[in-house]
Amino acid sequence: MIRPATPRQTTAFVLVSLVPGATVQAATFGDGALANVAIAAMAAVAAETSVAKLRGIAPVDILRDGSGLVTAALIALALPPAVPVGIVIVGVLIAIGIGKHAFGGAGANPFNPAMVGYAALLLSFPAALAVWPDTTGTAVDGVTGPTVLDAFKHRGGLTVADFWTPARGFGAYTAAAWEWLNVAYLLGGTALVATRIVDWRIPFSILASLSLVAAISYDGGSSASLGSPLFHCLSGGTMLGAFFVATDPVTSPTTSRGRIYYGVLIGVSLFAIRTASTYPDGIAFAVLLGNAAAPLIDRAVNQRTAGAA
């Protein structure tokens, strides 16, 4: 596959690569997912235009690369389809205004803007973000299982075999099909790797480290089990985060070896947050932690390389 040559082409390809996941998400949880994307896109354009005027820059100069649309799409796809419109807009405004332009705009932001916006919403509106529809389109309680990860965390005395096993098939738990959703994002992410838009080292090291720590801690499926490697890779926002979020070239390390360390940090942090904190997923916090460590990782790798020379 040929790598897109311009930032605009790259943005377009990233958006196209999100289509398989967005399609499965809409088919599984309802058209609200696509409505969120449309609302977030309009909010992003409005936010970028407003910031451009405040900074005395021509709006077209900020809107040209389309990076704000990618940020909007990532936030929208991370949110429940029935979330209030105001929450979608607030998330985009925080992502664009604070996550991106407060640091100088595209290329200068140390943290992934989409995850800045999503993390802010997660901390501010936890109840609203916990309500996902089941396969019939009926919203379920945020504690009893809006997502497969939350349901797993609060499964009580159920063993892993009672709750989820590969033998039961994809989407076996309430037919929510989180497994198929992750496979769809994996498909789109593979296209990004094939075109070299993203470095394979980041998603590979995230998934490998997540699988390794899950395998080490897996006790075979008792009621106290922390989940198998396959369960963690095919649940929540794993594939979306590994391929579309953590791979942001602005907020990830620039060195090849550093990208592997960065991915390992995110993978291990993701497992720790899922199993030891009150947050059932935690992909946003894991990525933001990796973003914060990226400059230090590059510095350490460069110093080690210089010392070995």
N, C-alpha and C positions, 0 to 999 in steps of 0.2 A: 504494500500500500504506500502511496506517495504522501509525504508529510506536508500539511498545509504550509504555504509560504509566508503568509502575512498574519498579523494578530487577528484581523477580522475573520480570516478563513479558519484560523485555529478556534476562535470562539464559536463559529458556526458549526464546526465539526464536533466540538464538545457538547453543544446543545443537541445536535443530532444523535450523539452517542447516549444521551440521557433518554431518548425516546423509548427504547425497549423497556427500561425500568418504569418510566412514567406511564406507559401503556398498561403494563401489568398492575401498577398501583391503582390506576383509574378503574381497571376491570375488576380488581379485588375489593377496593374500598369505596368506589363510587366516583362520579365525575367531579366531586369537590376538589380532588387533587389537581385537576386541570384548571379549575376555576382559580385555585390558589396561585397557580403559575401565572395566569393572565393578570391577576390583581397585583402580584409581586412585580411583574415586569413593568406595569404601568407606574407603580410606586417608585421603582428604580429609576426609570427615565425622568420622572418628576424630581426625584431627589438629586440626581446627577445634574440636571438643568439648574436647579436652585443653588446647588453648591458652586457650580461654574460661575453663576452671576455674582455670588458672594465673594468669590476669589478673583473676579475680574477676568475670567477666562471664557472664551467662546464655547458655548455648550457642545458644539460639534467636536471640539478637541477632546472632550472628556467622553462623549458618547461614541466616538468613532470605533474604538476597539471592541465595544460590546461586552466588556468584562462585567459591567453592572447587571447585564441580563443573566449571565452565568450565576452570579451571586444571588440574584432574585430566584432563579430556578432551584438552586440548591436549598435555599430557605423554605421555599414553597413545598418542595418534595419531602422535606424533613418534618413538616407540620401535619397534624390530622386534617382530613378533608373537610370536617365540619367546624373547624376553628373559626371564631369570629373574624370578620374582615379586618377590623381594627388591629387585631394582633398581628396579622400578616403584614400590614402596612408599617406598624411600629417596628417589627423585626427588620424590615428592609431599610427603614430610615436609620436605625442604629447601625446596621451593617455598612451602609453607604456613607453616612455622615460621620460615624465614630470609627468603625472598623477600617475604613478606607481613607477618607479625605482628612480626618483629623491628623493623620501622619504624613500628609503630603500628596495623597492620591495614589493611583495605580503604580506599582513598582516600589513604593516607599513604605507600605504597610507591613508591620512585623507579624501580624496575626491574620489568619484567613478571615476576611470580612463576613462571609456567610456564617461561620461558626461563632463569630463575635455576636452577630445578631441573634442566632438561634440560642446560644448559651444565655444571653440576656433574657430572652423570652422564657426559657426553661426555668430560670431563677425567679422571674417575675410572675409568670402565669402557669405554675406547675399543674394545677387542676385542669385547665383548659387544654394543655398539651398532652394530658394523660388519657383523654377520651377519644378512642378510635372506634369506628364502626366494625361490627362483626360481619360475617359473610352475607347476612341478610340485610345489611344496611342499618341495623339497629345499634345505637351507641351502647356500649357496655361500661360498667363502672370502672373507674381508673385504678382501683385497688384489686379487683377480682380478675383483671386480665385484659387491658386494652391492647396490649401487644404480647407477643409470645414470650418475650424476655421478662416482662412484668409478671405475667401469669406464672412463669417458671420460678421467679424469685418468691412469689407468695403462694406456692403450691402446697404448703403445709407438709403433711406426711406422705404425699405421693412420691413414689420413686420415679427415676427418669424413665423407666420402662412404662410406668403408668401414664406418664405425661407425654413423652416423645421418644420415638426410636426410628431409625432409618427404615426399619422393616414396615412401619405403618404407612410409609409413603409421604411424599411431599404434601405439605398443607394438611396433615392429618389432624393437628390440633385445631379444632373449630373451623377447619378448612380455610384458615386465614391466609395460607399460602405465602407466609413470609419467606419460606425457602425459595419459592419461585421468583419472588421479588428480588432476592439477592442474586439469583442466577441471572436474571435479566440485567441487573446492573453490572454483573461480572461480564456479560456479553458485551455491553457497551464499553466497559473499561478495557477489555481485551483489544477493542478497536483503537483505543487511545494509545495503548502500548505498541500495537502493530504499526501505527503511523508515527511513533516516537514523539508524540505530543507529551506523553508522560514517561518517566524513567521506570522501567519494570522493577527496579530495585526497591522502590518504596512500597508498592502494594504487595510484592512478594515477601518482603521482610515483615510487614505488618501481619499478613496472614500466616506466615511460617511461625513467627514468635507467638501469636495468639494461639495457634494450634498446639505449639509445643508446651506452653504453660498449662493449657487446658488438658492436654494428655497427661502431663505429670501429676496434676491434681485430681484427675478423673478416677473415681473409685469403683467404676463399673456400673454405676447407676443406682446407688442407694438414695434414700430420701434426703440425705445430707450432701448429695453430689453437687458439684459446681457446674456440671454440664460437659458434654464431650466436645472435642475439637470441631466436629462437623456441625454440631448444634450452634456453637458460637460463630462459626464462619457464615452460616446460613440464617442468622437471626438479626433482627434490628437493622441498624444502618451500617453493618460491617462493610459490604462491598461498595456502597455509595461513598462511605468515608475513605476506604482504602484507595479507590481509583479516581474519584472525582474531587475529593476535598484535601486529603493529605498531600496530594501530588502537586498542589499549587506551586509553581516554580519560584514565586516571590517569597513565600513563607517557609520553604523547605531548604535544606542544605544544598550547596552548590557542588560539593565534592561527591564522587561516586561512593566512596567508602562511608562518607558522612550520611548519605541517604539511607544506607543500610542500618546504621546505628539509630538514625531518626525513626525509621520504620519499626525497629525492634522496641524502641522506647514507647511508641504509640501502641503497638500490639500488646505489650506487657501492661501498660497503663490501662488500656481498654478492659483487659480481663480483670485487673484489680478493682477498677471502678464498678464493673458489673457485679462482681462477687462480694465486695467488701463495703460498698457504699449504699446509700438509699436510692441511687439512680440505677434503673434497670439496664440502661444502655451505656451512656457516657462517652460516645464517640466524639462529641464536640469538645469535651474537656480534655480527652486524650490528645486530640489534634492540636488544641491550643497549647497544651504542655509541650508537645513536640515543636511547635512554632517558637515558643519561648527559648527552647534549648538549641534551636538550629544554628544560631551564630556561634554558640559555644562549641557545638559539635564540629563545625567547620574549622574553628580556630584550633581545636585539639588535633584534628586530623592533619591540618597544614603544618603544625608544629612538629608532629611526629614524623611527617614526611621529610621536613627540612632537617630534622635531627638524624634521620637515617641516611641522608644524602652525603 
